[in-house]
């Protein structure tokens, strides 16, 4: 058999050698791609203007309400550690115990040989938090949306989403092949119009919203969405990434905030990297939903199981959520204080309701980057969100509030933000105010970036 294979290989090689030789075609260099050229243009624009890149700041230790970078301590508003569980001794103790027992990795997909008791414990705890039958955990929050959506809908189906939905949901819709439509942000009447126009043409209809919107800090109108669901019969999926631990008197999320039965929502999605200070994502709902995802979702079936240490840490984070509701109470007070102070200072907080996320909208992307750099000089770490993540003209600094921030830290951050922003505005600092010499330097960079 081996001899026959070798003979066939020689015959193929001989046929190829007799064919007319074409000029060798070299693979494209990554440096030639428009994607790379855009990155380079952004870097060089920063160099020309003299504005440092605020991203990829390296932290010396665990980051929560404060952090250390380069040996200097900063008040930190760039952490999702809403309830301060990341450095909680109970979480660390259980994580270390999991490492001692299970090692670091699950070392296989859960179907094959990666199942561990900590996985079942975490999924049971999540189901209990939501008051539903079951939950399924994935190794990434992004992957959770990608895998779940693409598993549940396909080319015969329709997905309608809020226009501000997270990129991971958009990726899941694209992979599914389903028809995609969006409705105006938090506009349930507009959603109703979209559904009345389109839903009869499709096999399944899925509507996706976020509990707390990560860019704007406002919340979905869940009661109105459920009323619409009862009329149209669609599946409702709520992304709770920034809601768990944040909304509701005890932090159980959107359903507790509004006082509704969580079983009325078909699909609860969330991440383990925020309130539970771990890594990964989850879907919670009916047992049938969990069974489907465990059998059909590629991101679960073909992926290594969640690292046992991460599952143990997340489970302990959920135990703290349930046993220490005062952490959520402190978070509510801090969020309300930040929002109140920001509005008193004349800062534009957009749609934020002051729960876990408060944006300070500054308009110009360059101004947002420079403001972030100047706040760092004042001992405050807050990161900018710029075009294309948000439309140009809506660039912002995004402040994540935790239960561990102090009143003095919040007031200081707001004061220096208002003062530094006012100075930038007085200087008319931004892309629209560059001097002629710098514009001449930037022109070919901008043209190349736009052309590609």
C-alpha positions as CSV (number, residue, x, y, z in Angstrom):
1,X,0.0,0.0,0.0
2,X,2.9,2.3,0.9
3,X,4.6,1.5,-2.5
4,X,1.4,2.4,-4.4
5,X,1.1,5.7,-2.6
6,X,4.7,6.6,-3.4
7,X,4.2,5.7,-7.0
8,X,1.1,7.9,-7.2
9,X,3.0,10.7,-5.7
10,X,5.8,10.4,-8.3
11,X,3.2,10.3,-11.1
12,X,1.6,13.6,-9.8
13,X,5.0,15.2,-9.6
14,X,5.8,14.1,-13.1
15,X,2.6,15.5,-14.5
16,X,3.2,18.8,-12.8
17,X,6.7,19.0,-14.1
18,X,5.4,18.7,-17.7
19,X,3.0,21.6,-17.3
20,X,4.1,25.1,-18.6
21,X,5.9,26.9,-15.8
22,X,4.1,30.0,-14.5
23,X,6.0,32.8,-12.9
24,X,6.2,32.2,-9.2
25,X,3.5,34.0,-7.2
26,X,4.7,35.4,-3.9
27,X,2.2,35.4,-1.0
28,X,1.0,38.9,0.1
29,X,3.1,40.5,2.8
30,X,1.1,41.6,5.8
31,X,2.7,45.0,5.6
32,X,1.0,45.5,2.2
33,X,-2.5,45.0,3.6
34,X,-4.9,47.9,4.0
35,X,-5.6,46.7,7.6
36,X,-2.0,47.2,8.5
37,X,-1.7,50.5,6.7
38,X,-4.6,51.9,8.8
39,X,-2.8,50.8,12.0
40,X,0.4,52.4,10.8
41,X,-1.4,55.6,9.8
42,X,-2.9,55.9,13.3
43,X,0.5,55.3,14.9
44,X,2.2,57.9,12.7
45,X,-0.6,60.5,13.2
46,X,0.0,60.2,16.9
47,X,3.7,60.7,16.4
48,X,3.2,63.8,14.2
49,X,0.7,65.3,16.7
50,X,2.7,64.4,19.7
51,X,0.0,62.4,21.4
52,X,1.0,59.2,23.2
53,X,-0.9,56.0,22.6
54,X,-3.1,55.5,25.8
55,X,-3.8,51.8,25.1
56,X,-2.0,48.7,26.4
57,X,-1.0,50.3,29.6
58,X,0.8,47.7,31.6
59,X,-0.3,47.1,35.3
60,X,2.2,45.9,37.9
61,X,-0.4,44.1,40.0
62,X,-4.1,43.3,40.3
63,X,-6.2,46.2,39.3
64,X,-9.4,47.3,41.1
65,X,-10.4,50.7,42.4
66,X,-6.7,51.5,42.4
67,X,-3.9,50.1,40.3
68,X,-0.1,50.4,40.0
69,X,1.7,51.1,36.8
70,X,5.4,51.8,36.6
71,X,5.6,51.8,40.3
72,X,3.1,54.6,40.7
73,X,-0.4,54.2,42.2
74,X,-3.5,55.5,40.2
75,X,-7.2,55.7,40.9
76,X,-8.5,53.2,38.4
77,X,-11.7,53.6,36.4
78,X,-10.7,51.0,33.8
79,X,-11.6,47.8,35.7
80,X,-14.7,45.6,35.4
81,X,-14.2,44.4,39.0
82,X,-17.5,45.9,40.0
83,X,-17.9,44.1,43.4
84,X,-14.2,43.9,44.3
85,X,-14.0,40.1,44.0
86,X,-10.8,39.9,42.0
87,X,-8.6,40.2,45.1
88,X,-11.0,38.9,47.7
89,X,-9.3,36.3,50.0
90,X,-12.1,33.8,49.6
91,X,-11.8,33.9,45.8
92,X,-8.0,33.5,45.9
93,X,-8.3,30.6,48.4
94,X,-10.7,28.7,46.3
95,X,-8.7,29.3,43.1
96,X,-5.6,28.0,44.8
97,X,-7.4,24.9,46.0
98,X,-8.7,24.3,42.5
99,X,-5.1,24.5,41.1
100,X,-3.9,22.1,43.8
101,X,-6.6,19.6,42.9
102,X,-7.1,20.0,39.1
103,X,-4.0,21.7,37.8
104,X,-4.4,24.7,35.5
105,X,-6.2,23.4,32.4
106,X,-9.1,21.2,31.8
107,X,-6.8,19.8,29.1
108,X,-9.7,18.6,26.8
109,X,-13.1,19.5,25.6
110,X,-15.7,18.8,28.2
111,X,-17.3,16.2,26.0
112,X,-14.2,14.2,25.7
113,X,-12.2,14.3,29.0
114,X,-12.4,17.9,30.2
115,X,-15.5,17.7,32.5
116,X,-14.8,18.6,36.2
117,X,-17.1,19.0,39.2
118,X,-16.3,22.7,39.3
119,X,-18.0,23.1,35.9
120,X,-21.3,21.6,37.2
121,X,-21.1,23.7,40.4
122,X,-20.6,26.9,38.5
123,X,-23.4,26.2,36.0
124,X,-25.7,25.3,38.9
125,X,-24.8,28.5,40.8
126,X,-25.6,30.6,37.6
127,X,-28.9,28.9,37.1
128,X,-29.8,29.6,40.8
129,X,-28.9,33.3,40.4
130,X,-31.2,33.6,37.4
131,X,-33.9,31.3,38.8
132,X,-33.9,29.2,35.7
133,X,-33.3,25.5,34.9
134,X,-29.8,25.4,33.6
135,X,-26.7,27.2,32.4
136,X,-23.8,26.5,30.1
137,X,-20.3,28.0,30.4
138,X,-17.9,28.9,27.6
139,X,-14.2,29.7,27.7
140,X,-14.7,33.3,26.4
141,X,-17.5,35.9,26.7
142,X,-17.0,36.9,23.1
143,X,-17.2,33.2,22.1
144,X,-20.4,32.8,24.1
145,X,-22.3,35.2,21.9
146,X,-20.6,33.9,18.7
147,X,-21.3,30.2,19.5
148,X,-24.8,30.5,21.0
149,X,-26.3,32.8,18.3
150,X,-24.8,30.9,15.4
151,X,-26.1,27.6,16.9
152,X,-29.7,28.7,17.5
153,X,-30.4,30.6,14.2
154,X,-29.5,30.1,10.6
155,X,-30.2,31.3,7.0
156,X,-33.9,30.9,7.3
157,X,-34.1,33.0,10.4
158,X,-34.2,36.7,11.5
159,X,-32.2,38.4,14.2
160,X,-33.1,41.9,15.3
161,X,-30.8,43.8,17.6
162,X,-30.4,47.1,19.3
163,X,-28.2,49.3,17.2
164,X,-25.7,49.6,20.1
165,X,-25.3,45.8,20.6
166,X,-21.9,44.4,21.3
167,X,-19.6,43.3,18.5
168,X,-19.6,39.7,19.7
169,X,-23.3,39.5,19.0
170,X,-22.8,40.9,15.5
171,X,-20.1,38.3,14.9
172,X,-22.5,35.5,15.9
173,X,-25.3,36.8,13.7
174,X,-22.9,37.0,10.7
175,X,-21.6,33.5,11.3
176,X,-25.2,32.2,11.5
177,X,-26.2,33.4,8.1
178,X,-29.4,34.8,9.5
179,X,-31.0,37.9,8.1
180,X,-30.0,40.9,10.3
181,X,-32.0,44.0,11.1
182,X,-31.5,46.6,13.9
183,X,-33.8,48.9,15.7
184,X,-33.0,52.4,17.1
185,X,-31.4,52.3,20.5
186,X,-33.9,51.4,23.3
187,X,-36.8,52.3,21.0
188,X,-39.3,49.5,21.5
189,X,-41.8,51.2,19.2
190,X,-39.2,51.1,16.4
191,X,-38.6,47.4,17.2
192,X,-42.3,46.7,16.9
193,X,-42.3,48.4,13.5
194,X,-39.4,46.2,12.3
195,X,-41.1,43.0,13.6
196,X,-44.5,43.8,12.0
197,X,-42.8,44.4,8.7
198,X,-40.5,41.3,8.6
199,X,-41.3,38.5,11.1
200,X,-43.8,36.6,9.0
201,X,-41.1,35.7,6.4
202,X,-38.8,33.8,8.8
203,X,-38.7,30.5,10.6
204,X,-37.3,31.8,13.9
205,X,-37.0,35.3,15.2
206,X,-34.4,36.4,17.8
207,X,-34.2,39.8,19.4
208,X,-31.0,40.8,21.3
209,X,-30.5,43.6,23.8
210,X,-28.1,44.4,26.6
211,X,-29.1,44.8,30.2
212,X,-26.6,47.6,30.8
213,X,-25.1,49.0,27.6
214,X,-21.3,49.0,27.9
215,X,-20.7,52.1,25.9
216,X,-23.4,54.3,27.3
217,X,-24.4,53.0,30.7
218,X,-28.2,53.0,30.1
219,X,-30.4,50.0,30.4
220,X,-32.8,48.0,28.2
221,X,-36.6,48.6,28.8
222,X,-37.2,44.9,29.7
223,X,-40.9,45.2,30.7
224,X,-41.7,46.8,27.3
225,X,-39.6,44.2,25.5
226,X,-41.4,41.3,27.2
227,X,-44.8,42.8,26.4
228,X,-43.7,42.9,22.7
229,X,-42.4,39.4,23.0
230,X,-45.8,38.2,24.2
231,X,-47.4,39.7,21.1
232,X,-44.9,38.7,18.5
233,X,-43.6,35.4,19.8
234,X,-39.8,36.0,19.3
235,X,-37.0,34.7,21.5
236,X,-35.6,37.4,23.7
237,X,-31.8,37.3,24.5
238,X,-30.5,39.7,27.1
239,X,-26.7,40.3,27.4
240,X,-26.0,40.8,31.1
241,X,-22.2,41.3,30.9
242,X,-22.4,44.6,32.7
243,X,-25.6,43.9,34.6
244,X,-24.8,41.0,36.9
245,X,-23.8,42.3,40.3
246,X,-24.9,45.8,39.2
247,X,-28.7,45.9,38.6
248,X,-31.2,45.0,41.3
249,X,-31.1,45.3,45.1
250,X,-28.9,42.3,45.5
251,X,-27.2,42.5,42.1
252,X,-29.0,39.6,40.4
253,X,-29.4,41.7,37.2
254,X,-32.1,43.1,34.9
255,X,-34.9,40.8,36.1
256,X,-34.4,41.8,39.7
257,X,-34.1,45.5,38.8
258,X,-37.5,45.4,37.1
259,X,-39.1,42.8,39.3
260,X,-40.0,40.4,36.6
261,X,-40.0,36.6,36.4
262,X,-36.6,35.6,34.9
263,X,-38.1,32.7,33.1
264,X,-39.9,35.1,30.8
265,X,-36.6,35.8,29.1
266,X,-35.6,33.0,26.8
267,X,-31.8,33.5,26.8
268,X,-29.7,35.1,29.5
269,X,-26.1,35.7,28.4
270,X,-23.3,37.0,30.5
271,X,-19.6,37.1,31.1
272,X,-17.5,35.8,34.0
273,X,-14.8,38.5,33.7
274,X,-16.6,41.3,35.5
275,X,-18.6,40.8,38.7
276,X,-17.1,37.3,39.2
277,X,-13.6,38.4,38.3
278,X,-12.8,35.3,36.3
279,X,-12.8,34.7,32.5
280,X,-15.4,33.1,30.2
281,X,-19.1,33.5,29.5
282,X,-22.4,31.7,30.1
283,X,-25.9,31.2,28.7
284,X,-28.7,30.6,31.2
285,X,-32.3,29.5,30.5
286,X,-34.2,26.3,30.1
287,X,-32.7,22.8,30.3
288,X,-33.6,22.3,26.6
289,X,-31.6,25.4,25.7
290,X,-28.6,24.1,27.6
291,X,-28.9,20.7,26.1
292,X,-28.9,22.1,22.6
293,X,-25.9,24.3,23.2
294,X,-23.9,21.5,24.8
295,X,-24.6,19.3,21.7
296,X,-24.5,21.8,18.9
297,X,-22.6,24.9,19.8
298,X,-19.2,24.7,18.1
299,X,-17.6,27.0,20.7
300,X,-18.5,24.5,23.4
301,X,-18.2,21.1,21.6
302,X,-14.9,21.8,19.9
303,X,-13.3,24.0,22.6
304,X,-11.3,23.0,25.7
305,X,-13.3,23.2,28.9
306,X,-13.2,26.2,31.1
307,X,-10.0,26.1,33.2
308,X,-11.0,24.6,36.6
309,X,-9.3,27.5,38.5
310,X,-11.5,30.0,36.6
311,X,-14.7,28.0,37.3
312,X,-13.8,27.8,41.0
313,X,-13.1,31.6,41.1
314,X,-16.3,32.5,39.4
315,X,-18.4,30.2,41.6
316,X,-16.9,31.9,44.7
317,X,-17.6,35.3,43.2
318,X,-21.3,34.3,42.8
319,X,-21.3,33.2,46.5
320,X,-20.0,36.6,47.5
321,X,-22.7,38.2,45.3
322,X,-25.4,36.3,47.2
323,X,-24.0,36.6,50.7
324,X,-22.8,40.2,50.6
325,X,-25.5,42.4,49.0
326,X,-23.9,45.4,50.6
327,X,-21.3,45.4,47.9
328,X,-24.0,46.1,45.3
329,X,-25.5,48.8,47.6
330,X,-22.1,50.5,47.7
331,X,-21.7,50.2,43.9
332,X,-25.1,51.9,43.5
333,X,-24.1,54.8,45.8
334,X,-20.8,55.3,44.0
335,X,-22.4,55.2,40.6
336,X,-25.0,57.7,41.6
337,X,-22.4,60.0,43.2
338,X,-20.2,59.9,40.1
339,X,-23.1,60.7,37.8
340,X,-24.3,63.5,40.0
341,X,-20.8,65.1,40.3
342,X,-20.2,64.8,36.6
343,X,-23.5,66.6,35.8
344,X,-22.8,69.3,38.3
345,X,-19.4,69.8,36.7
346,X,-21.1,70.3,33.3
347,X,-19.7,67.1,31.8
348,X,-21.7,65.3,29.1
349,X,-22.6,61.9,30.5
350,X,-24.8,60.9,27.6
351,X,-27.5,58.3,28.3
352,X,-25.9,56.9,31.5
353,X,-28.0,56.1,34.5
354,X,-25.1,55.9,36.8
355,X,-24.9,52.1,37.5
356,X,-21.6,50.5,36.4
357,X,-20.6,52.6,33.3
358,X,-20.5,56.4,33.0
359,X,-19.1,57.9,29.8
360,X,-17.8,61.4,29.6
361,X,-18.4,62.4,26.0
362,X,-15.9,64.8,24.5
363,X,-16.6,64.6,20.8
364,X,-13.3,64.6,19.0
365,X,-11.3,61.3,19.1
366,X,-7.9,63.1,19.4
367,X,-9.2,65.2,22.3
368,X,-10.4,62.0,24.0
369,X,-7.0,60.4,23.7
370,X,-5.2,63.5,25.0
371,X,-7.6,63.9,27.9
372,X,-6.9,60.3,28.9
373,X,-3.2,61.0,28.9
374,X,-3.6,64.1,30.9
375,X,-5.7,62.4,33.5
376,X,-2.9,59.9,33.9
377,X,-0.7,62.8,34.9
378,X,-3.2,63.6,37.6
379,X,-3.2,60.0,38.9
380,X,-6.4,58.9,37.3
381,X,-6.6,56.0,34.8
382,X,-9.6,56.1,32.4
383,X,-9.4,55.0,28.8
384,X,-10.8,56.6,25.7
385,X,-13.3,55.1,23.3
386,X,-12.7,56.5,19.8
387,X,-13.8,56.1,16.2
388,X,-14.6,53.5,14.8
389,X,-15.8,52.0,18.1
390,X,-18.1,55.0,18.3
391,X,-19.0,57.5,15.6
392,X,-16.6,60.4,15.2
393,X,-18.0,63.2,17.2
394,X,-19.1,60.8,20.0
395,X,-15.6,59.9,21.3
396,X,-15.5,59.6,25.1
397,X,-13.7,58.5,28.2
398,X,-15.5,55.5,29.8
399,X,-15.5,55.3,33.6
400,X,-16.2,52.0,35.2
401,X,-17.4,52.4,38.8
402,X,-16.7,49.8,41.5
403,X,-18.0,49.3,45.0
404,X,-14.5,50.0,46.4
405,X,-14.1,53.5,45.0
406,X,-14.1,56.1,47.7
407,X,-16.0,59.4,47.7
408,X,-12.8,61.3,47.5
409,X,-11.5,59.3,44.6
410,X,-14.8,59.9,42.7
411,X,-14.8,63.6,43.4
412,X,-11.1,64.0,42.5
413,X,-11.6,62.1,39.2
414,X,-14.6,64.2,38.2
415,X,-12.8,67.5,39.2
416,X,-9.6,66.8,37.2
417,X,-11.6,65.6,34.2
418,X,-13.7,68.7,34.1
419,X,-10.7,71.0,34.5
420,X,-8.5,69.2,32.0
421,X,-11.3,69.0,29.4
422,X,-12.1,72.7,29.8
423,X,-8.5,73.5,29.1
424,X,-8.4,71.3,26.0
425,X,-11.6,73.0,24.8
426,X,-10.2,76.5,25.4
427,X,-7.2,75.5,23.4
428,X,-9.5,74.1,20.7
429,X,-7.5,70.9,20.9
430,X,-8.5,68.3,18.3
431,X,-8.2,67.1,14.8
432,X,-10.1,70.1,13.5
433,X,-7.7,72.5,15.0
434,X,-4.3,71.2,13.7
435,X,-1.9,73.8,12.4
436,X,-1.1,73.9,8.7
437,X,2.3,72.3,9.0
438,X,0.9,69.3,10.9
439,X,-2.0,69.0,8.4
440,X,0.5,68.8,5.6
441,X,2.3,66.0,7.3
442,X,-0.9,64.2,8.1
443,X,-2.5,64.6,4.7
444,X,-0.8,61.7,2.9
445,X,-1.4,59.4,5.9
446,X,-5.1,60.3,6.1
447,X,-5.5,59.9,2.3
448,X,-3.8,56.5,2.4
449,X,-5.9,55.3,5.3
450,X,-9.2,56.5,3.7
451,X,-8.3,55.0,0.3
452,X,-7.7,51.6,1.8
